[in-house]
Amino acid sequence: MFSLRRSPAAGDPAVAPAERIRIPEEIWVLIAAAFVIAIGFGLVAPVLPQFAQSFDLPPFVARLELGVTASAIIVSAFAFTRLVFAPAGGKLVERLGERPVYVSGLLIVALSTGACAFAADYWQLLIFRGLGGIGSTMFTVSAMGLIVRLAPPGLRGRVSGSYASAFLLGSIFGPLIGGLLAVFGLRVPFLVYAGALIVAATVVFIKLRDSALRDKAANTTPLPGLSVREALGDSAYRAALASGFSNGWSSFGVRMALVPLFVVAVLDEGPEAAGIALTFFALGTALALTFSGRLADRLGRKPLVLTGLAVNGLAMTGLGFTTDLVMFLAVSVVAGLGAGLLNPAQQAVIADVIGNQRSGGKVLAAFQMSADTGAIIGPIIAGLIVDALSFGWAFALTGVVAFAAFLIWLGARETLPEKTSA
């Protein structure tokens, strides 16, 4: 049977003490860019569902009274195009290299986001928002590829945690700023987000232009590729696909689509409170990220993934039963804590499966597709449940999805290099 494990020899960097290895400078550039990207993404998160509802709904949607579902579709459109374009994104990375694909992706999202600010109706907003998913896939897969190739094996959990922390710090400040900017109009956050992405693209282009990283087109000795079929032979990769789907459903789908609407419709608060709710979720994640990456490198990936799924699933279920803003914010912190425990370990598993000596563009794209599938299906199904039953049932289903991923991970192997070599 195909195996992705290897037994490092003495002196191999893969088993060198993590304390002696420094994070490469190029990764710090990506971390800084991730912060800028997340600031912009957080700007539009609290206003997007309400912006969608500000337009006249399509007649058949209005007749069926599916207002929440219509807003959820706008949120899902971004993830849908990410999913459709993911295979092409993986091929672009393997053919052109990570850096040019990364910068191009950021610019595509910037243009599509700026166009959203000028949308004249629901359908235009749906199209413009969906087009941004193409660029998002490009820079997401590229960044993951660079991290896999540059991160020392013993620091993969820490690097993934640092990269995720940058996103979360941006996600903390972004919704707060976005909620405040909404006072000047729901279109303003989209314009600011477009500007932030242009800044991020410029930073990466300049800082990595003369670095040691070489594009694939200029590399005369390309790394051998790891196929998705080979990766699927590893129980850890299969489990990572399941937890990625759950995380996409919860953190990138239901949270973005339902939390702002729940705060306004059920708790009777304003759009600024919706931004605060998303920020508290991000605060919980940021708290977990201060230690989860190191724990994943020390204790193993699997314990952190299992704990994260359990905590996030239970808390997301509890959100639907909250009755006031204070309680909702407290449970949001716990849900974010679970996501912060899960993500660094989960990403480190993918890096362990691919390794430093193989190109994994298609494997990375498949993992990203699993998360995007959850982010697409989650908001739509949850929106239908809200329109037919209640918010409580929709949040409860999110907990069920997390529990299913938990069960799959129970049978998966540990991938931490020190443990597999032992």
C-alpha positions as CSV (number, residue, x, y, z in Angstrom):
1,M,0.0,0.0,0.0
2,F,1.2,3.5,-0.8
3,S,2.7,5.2,2.2
4,L,3.4,8.9,2.7
5,R,5.6,8.3,5.7
6,R,9.4,8.4,5.8
7,S,12.0,7.7,8.4
8,P,14.4,10.7,8.8
9,A,18.0,9.9,9.4
10,A,20.1,11.5,12.2
11,G,20.8,15.1,11.5
12,D,17.8,15.4,9.1
13,P,16.3,18.9,9.4
14,A,12.9,17.2,9.6
15,V,13.7,16.1,13.1
16,A,15.9,19.0,14.3
17,P,14.6,20.7,17.4
18,A,12.0,23.3,16.5
19,E,13.6,25.9,18.8
20,R,16.8,25.9,16.6
21,I,14.9,26.6,13.3
22,R,13.8,30.1,12.4
23,I,10.7,30.9,10.2
24,P,11.9,32.0,6.8
25,E,11.6,35.7,5.9
26,E,9.4,34.9,2.9
27,I,6.8,33.4,5.2
28,W,6.8,36.5,7.3
29,V,6.0,38.5,4.1
30,L,3.0,36.2,3.5
31,I,1.9,36.6,7.1
32,A,1.9,40.4,6.8
33,A,-0.1,40.2,3.5
34,A,-2.6,37.8,5.2
35,F,-3.2,40.4,7.8
36,V,-4.0,43.1,5.2
37,I,-6.3,40.7,3.3
38,A,-8.2,39.7,6.4
39,I,-8.8,43.3,7.4
40,G,-10.5,43.8,4.1
41,F,-12.5,40.6,4.2
42,G,-13.7,41.5,7.7
43,L,-14.8,44.9,6.4
44,V,-17.5,43.4,4.2
45,A,-18.5,40.4,6.4
46,P,-21.0,42.2,8.7
47,V,-22.7,44.2,5.9
48,L,-22.8,41.7,3.0
49,P,-26.0,39.9,4.1
50,Q,-27.8,43.2,4.7
51,F,-26.5,44.6,1.5
52,A,-28.0,41.7,-0.4
53,Q,-31.3,42.2,1.3
54,S,-31.3,45.9,0.3
55,F,-32.0,44.9,-3.3
56,D,-35.4,43.8,-4.6
57,L,-35.4,40.0,-4.5
58,P,-36.0,37.9,-7.6
59,P,-39.8,37.4,-8.0
60,F,-39.8,33.7,-7.3
61,V,-37.7,34.2,-4.2
62,A,-40.0,36.9,-2.9
63,R,-43.1,34.8,-3.5
64,L,-41.6,32.0,-1.5
65,E,-40.5,34.4,1.3
66,L,-36.9,33.1,1.2
67,G,-35.2,36.3,2.2
68,V,-32.6,34.7,4.4
69,T,-31.8,32.1,1.8
70,A,-31.3,34.8,-0.8
71,S,-28.7,36.5,1.4
72,A,-27.0,33.1,2.1
73,I,-26.7,32.5,-1.7
74,I,-24.8,35.8,-2.0
75,V,-22.4,34.6,0.7
76,S,-22.1,31.1,-0.9
77,A,-21.4,32.5,-4.4
78,F,-17.9,33.4,-3.4
79,A,-17.2,29.9,-2.2
80,F,-19.0,28.3,-5.2
81,T,-16.6,29.9,-7.7
82,R,-13.6,29.0,-5.5
83,L,-14.8,25.4,-5.6
84,V,-15.3,25.4,-9.4
85,F,-12.0,27.1,-10.1
86,A,-9.9,25.1,-7.5
87,P,-8.6,22.4,-10.0
88,A,-7.5,25.1,-12.5
89,G,-5.9,27.1,-9.6
90,G,-3.8,24.1,-8.6
91,K,-2.7,23.6,-12.2
92,L,-1.7,27.2,-12.5
93,V,0.4,27.0,-9.4
94,E,2.3,24.0,-10.7
95,R,2.8,25.5,-14.1
96,L,3.5,29.2,-13.3
97,G,4.7,29.2,-9.7
98,E,3.2,30.4,-6.5
99,R,4.2,34.1,-6.6
100,P,2.7,35.3,-9.9
101,V,-0.5,33.3,-9.2
102,Y,-0.8,34.8,-5.7
103,V,-0.4,38.4,-6.9
104,S,-2.8,37.9,-9.8
105,G,-5.4,36.4,-7.5
106,L,-5.3,39.3,-5.2
107,L,-5.8,41.8,-8.0
108,I,-8.8,39.8,-9.4
109,V,-10.5,39.9,-6.0
110,A,-9.8,43.6,-5.7
111,L,-11.5,44.3,-9.0
112,S,-14.5,42.2,-8.3
113,T,-15.0,43.6,-4.8
114,G,-14.8,47.2,-6.1
115,A,-17.4,46.2,-8.7
116,C,-19.7,45.0,-5.9
117,A,-19.8,48.6,-4.5
118,F,-21.4,49.7,-7.8
119,A,-23.9,46.8,-8.2
120,A,-27.3,48.0,-9.3
121,D,-29.4,44.9,-8.4
122,Y,-29.3,41.5,-6.8
123,W,-28.1,39.7,-9.8
124,Q,-25.1,42.0,-10.4
125,L,-24.1,41.7,-6.8
126,L,-24.3,37.9,-7.1
127,I,-22.1,37.9,-10.3
128,F,-19.5,40.3,-9.0
129,R,-19.2,38.6,-5.6
130,G,-18.9,35.2,-7.4
131,L,-16.1,36.4,-9.7
132,G,-14.0,37.2,-6.6
133,G,-13.9,33.5,-5.7
134,I,-11.7,32.9,-8.8
135,G,-9.0,35.2,-7.5
136,S,-9.4,33.9,-3.9
137,T,-8.7,30.4,-5.0
138,M,-5.5,31.6,-6.8
139,F,-4.0,33.4,-3.8
140,T,-5.2,30.8,-1.2
141,V,-3.7,27.8,-3.0
142,S,-0.5,29.7,-3.8
143,A,0.0,30.8,-0.2
144,M,-0.5,27.3,1.1
145,G,1.9,26.0,-1.5
146,L,4.6,28.5,-0.4
147,I,4.1,27.6,3.2
148,V,4.4,23.9,2.5
149,R,7.6,24.4,0.5
150,L,9.2,26.8,2.9
151,A,8.2,25.7,6.4
152,P,10.5,23.3,8.2
153,P,8.6,20.2,9.1
154,G,9.1,20.7,12.8
155,L,7.6,24.2,12.6
156,R,4.6,23.5,10.3
157,G,2.1,23.8,13.2
158,R,3.7,27.1,14.4
159,V,3.9,28.5,10.9
160,S,0.3,27.6,10.2
161,G,-0.7,29.1,13.5
162,S,1.2,32.4,12.7
163,Y,-0.4,32.6,9.3
164,A,-3.8,32.0,10.7
165,S,-3.2,34.5,13.5
166,A,-2.5,37.2,11.0
167,F,-5.9,36.4,9.3
168,L,-7.6,36.4,12.7
169,L,-6.1,39.7,13.8
170,G,-7.4,41.2,10.6
171,S,-10.7,39.5,11.2
172,I,-10.9,41.1,14.7
173,F,-10.4,44.6,13.5
174,G,-12.1,44.2,10.1
175,P,-15.7,43.7,11.2
176,L,-15.5,46.5,13.8
177,I,-14.3,48.9,11.1
178,G,-16.8,47.5,8.6
179,G,-19.6,48.0,11.0
180,L,-18.6,51.6,11.6
181,L,-18.1,52.3,7.9
182,A,-21.6,51.0,7.3
183,V,-22.9,54.2,8.8
184,F,-21.6,56.0,5.7
185,G,-23.4,53.4,3.4
186,L,-23.3,49.7,2.8
187,R,-21.2,50.2,-0.3
188,V,-18.3,51.9,1.4
189,P,-16.7,48.8,3.0
190,F,-16.4,47.1,-0.5
191,L,-14.3,50.0,-1.8
192,V,-12.0,50.0,1.2
193,Y,-11.6,46.2,0.9
194,A,-10.6,46.6,-2.8
195,G,-7.9,49.1,-1.8
196,A,-6.6,46.8,1.0
197,L,-6.2,44.0,-1.5
198,I,-4.2,46.2,-3.9
199,V,-1.9,47.1,-1.0
200,A,-1.4,43.4,-0.2
201,A,-0.6,42.6,-3.8
202,T,1.9,45.4,-4.0
203,V,3.7,44.2,-0.8
204,V,4.0,40.6,-2.0
205,F,5.2,41.6,-5.4
206,I,7.9,43.9,-4.1
207,K,9.1,41.9,-1.2
208,L,9.3,38.5,-3.0
209,R,10.5,39.8,-6.3
210,D,14.2,39.4,-5.5
211,S,13.9,36.5,-3.0
212,A,15.3,33.0,-3.3
213,L,11.9,31.8,-4.4
214,R,11.8,30.8,-8.1
215,D,8.8,30.5,-10.3
216,K,8.1,27.1,-11.8
217,A,8.7,28.5,-15.3
218,A,12.3,29.3,-14.4
219,N,12.9,26.2,-12.4
220,T,14.8,23.6,-14.5
221,T,14.3,20.9,-11.9
222,P,10.7,20.9,-10.9
223,L,9.6,18.9,-7.9
224,P,7.7,15.7,-8.5
225,G,4.0,16.0,-8.1
226,L,1.8,14.3,-5.5
227,S,-1.5,13.2,-7.0
228,V,-4.8,13.4,-5.2
229,R,-5.3,9.7,-5.7
230,E,-2.0,9.0,-3.8
231,A,-2.9,11.4,-1.0
232,L,-6.3,9.8,-0.6
233,G,-4.5,6.6,0.4
234,D,-3.6,8.4,3.6
235,S,-6.2,8.3,6.3
236,A,-5.0,11.6,7.7
237,Y,-5.6,13.3,4.4
238,R,-9.1,11.8,4.1
239,A,-9.9,13.0,7.6
240,A,-8.6,16.5,6.8
241,L,-11.0,16.7,3.9
242,A,-13.8,15.9,6.3
243,S,-12.7,18.5,8.9
244,G,-12.1,21.0,6.1
245,F,-15.7,20.6,5.0
246,S,-16.9,21.0,8.5
247,N,-14.8,24.1,9.0
248,G,-16.0,25.6,5.8
249,W,-19.6,24.9,6.7
250,S,-19.2,26.5,10.2
251,S,-16.6,29.2,10.0
252,F,-16.8,30.5,6.5
253,G,-20.4,29.6,5.7
254,V,-23.0,29.6,8.5
255,R,-21.1,32.1,10.6
256,M,-20.8,34.7,7.8
257,A,-24.4,34.1,6.6
258,L,-26.4,33.6,9.8
259,V,-24.6,35.5,12.6
260,P,-25.2,39.0,11.2
261,L,-28.9,38.1,10.4
262,F,-29.4,36.4,13.8
263,V,-28.1,39.5,15.7
264,V,-30.4,41.8,13.8
265,A,-33.5,39.6,13.4
266,V,-33.6,37.7,16.7
267,L,-31.6,39.8,19.1
268,D,-33.0,43.0,17.7
269,E,-29.6,44.7,17.4
270,G,-28.1,47.0,14.7
271,P,-25.4,46.3,12.0
272,E,-22.7,47.5,14.3
273,A,-23.6,44.7,16.8
274,A,-23.3,42.2,13.9
275,G,-19.7,43.3,13.4
276,I,-19.0,43.0,17.1
277,A,-20.4,39.4,17.1
278,L,-18.1,38.4,14.2
279,T,-15.2,40.1,16.0
280,F,-15.8,38.1,19.2
281,F,-15.7,34.9,17.2
282,A,-12.3,36.1,15.8
283,L,-11.1,36.9,19.3
284,G,-11.7,33.4,20.5
285,T,-9.8,32.0,17.5
286,A,-7.0,34.5,18.0
287,L,-6.7,33.4,21.7
288,A,-6.4,29.7,20.6
289,L,-3.9,30.5,18.0
290,T,-1.4,31.8,20.5
291,F,-0.8,28.3,21.6
292,S,-2.5,25.8,19.3
293,G,0.3,25.8,16.6
294,R,3.0,25.0,19.2
295,L,0.8,22.3,20.7
296,A,0.3,20.8,17.3
297,D,4.1,20.6,16.9
298,R,4.6,19.2,20.4
299,L,1.6,16.9,21.1
300,G,0.6,16.0,17.6
301,R,-1.9,17.2,15.0
302,K,-4.7,14.7,15.8
303,P,-5.5,15.8,19.5
304,L,-5.8,19.4,18.5
305,V,-8.1,18.6,15.5
306,L,-10.4,16.5,17.6
307,T,-10.6,19.0,20.4
308,G,-11.2,21.9,18.0
309,L,-14.0,20.0,16.2
310,A,-15.7,19.2,19.5
311,V,-15.5,22.7,21.0
312,N,-16.6,24.4,17.8
313,G,-19.5,22.0,17.1
314,L,-20.9,22.3,20.6
315,A,-20.6,26.1,20.6
316,M,-22.1,26.6,17.2
317,T,-25.1,24.5,18.3
318,G,-25.4,26.7,21.4
319,L,-25.5,29.9,19.4
320,G,-29.1,29.2,18.3
321,F,-30.3,29.0,21.9
322,T,-28.9,32.4,23.1
323,T,-31.5,35.0,24.0
324,D,-29.4,38.2,24.4
325,L,-26.3,39.8,22.9
326,V,-24.0,39.2,25.9
327,M,-24.8,35.5,25.9
328,F,-24.4,35.3,22.1
329,L,-21.0,37.1,22.3
330,A,-19.8,34.7,25.0
331,V,-20.7,31.6,23.0
332,S,-19.2,33.1,19.9
333,V,-15.8,33.3,21.7
334,V,-16.0,29.6,22.5
335,A,-16.9,28.7,18.9
336,G,-13.9,30.8,17.7
337,L,-11.7,29.0,20.2
338,G,-12.6,25.7,18.7
339,A,-11.8,27.0,15.2
340,G,-8.4,28.2,16.5
341,L,-7.6,24.8,17.9
342,L,-8.5,23.1,14.7
343,N,-7.0,25.1,11.8
344,P,-3.2,25.1,12.5
345,A,-3.2,21.4,13.2
346,Q,-5.4,20.7,10.1
347,Q,-3.2,22.7,7.8
348,A,-0.1,21.1,9.3
349,V,-1.5,17.7,8.4
350,I,-1.8,18.7,4.8
351,A,1.8,19.9,4.8
352,D,3.0,16.7,6.4
353,V,1.2,14.6,3.8
354,I,2.8,16.6,0.9
355,G,6.2,17.1,2.4
356,N,9.0,19.5,1.3
357,Q,10.2,17.5,-1.6
358,R,7.0,17.2,-3.7
359,S,4.7,19.6,-5.4
360,G,1.2,19.4,-4.1
361,G,-0.8,22.0,-6.0
362,K,-3.6,19.6,-6.9
363,V,-3.7,18.1,-3.4
364,L,-3.9,21.5,-1.9
365,A,-6.6,22.5,-4.3
366,A,-8.7,19.4,-3.4
367,F,-8.4,20.3,0.3
368,Q,-9.5,23.8,-0.4
369,M,-12.4,22.4,-2.4
370,S,-13.6,20.5,0.6
371,A,-13.7,23.6,2.7
372,D,-15.4,25.6,-0.1
373,T,-18.0,22.9,-0.6
374,G,-18.9,23.2,3.1
375,A,-19.0,27.0,2.7
376,I,-21.4,26.7,-0.2
377,I,-23.8,24.1,1.1
378,G,-23.8,25.2,4.7
379,P,-25.3,28.7,4.3
380,I,-27.9,27.6,1.7
381,I,-29.2,24.6,3.8
382,A,-29.0,26.7,6.9
383,G,-31.0,29.5,5.2
384,L,-33.7,27.1,4.1
385,I,-33.9,25.7,7.6
386,V,-34.2,29.2,9.1
387,D,-37.0,30.1,6.6
388,A,-38.8,26.8,7.3
389,L,-38.1,26.3,11.0
390,S,-35.8,28.5,13.1
391,F,-32.2,29.7,13.6
392,G,-31.9,27.2,16.4
393,W,-32.3,24.2,14.1
394,A,-29.9,25.7,11.5
395,F,-27.1,26.2,14.1
396,A,-27.8,22.7,15.5
397,L,-27.2,21.1,12.1
398,T,-23.8,22.8,12.1
399,G,-22.9,20.9,15.3
400,V,-24.0,17.7,13.7
401,V,-21.6,18.2,10.7
402,A,-18.7,18.9,13.1
403,F,-19.5,15.7,15.1
404,A,-19.4,13.7,11.8
405,A,-15.9,15.0,11.1
406,F,-14.9,14.2,14.6
407,L,-15.9,10.5,14.1
408,I,-13.9,10.3,10.9
409,W,-10.8,11.7,12.6
410,L,-10.9,9.1,15.3
411,G,-9.7,6.5,12.8
412,A,-7.0,8.7,11.2
413,R,-3.3,8.4,11.7
414,E,-1.0,11.0,13.4
415,T,1.3,12.8,10.9
416,L,3.7,14.8,13.2
417,P,7.1,13.8,11.8
418,E,8.7,13.1,15.2
419,K,5.9,10.7,16.1
420,T,5.8,8.9,12.7
421,S,9.6,8.5,12.7
422,A,9.4,7.1,16.2
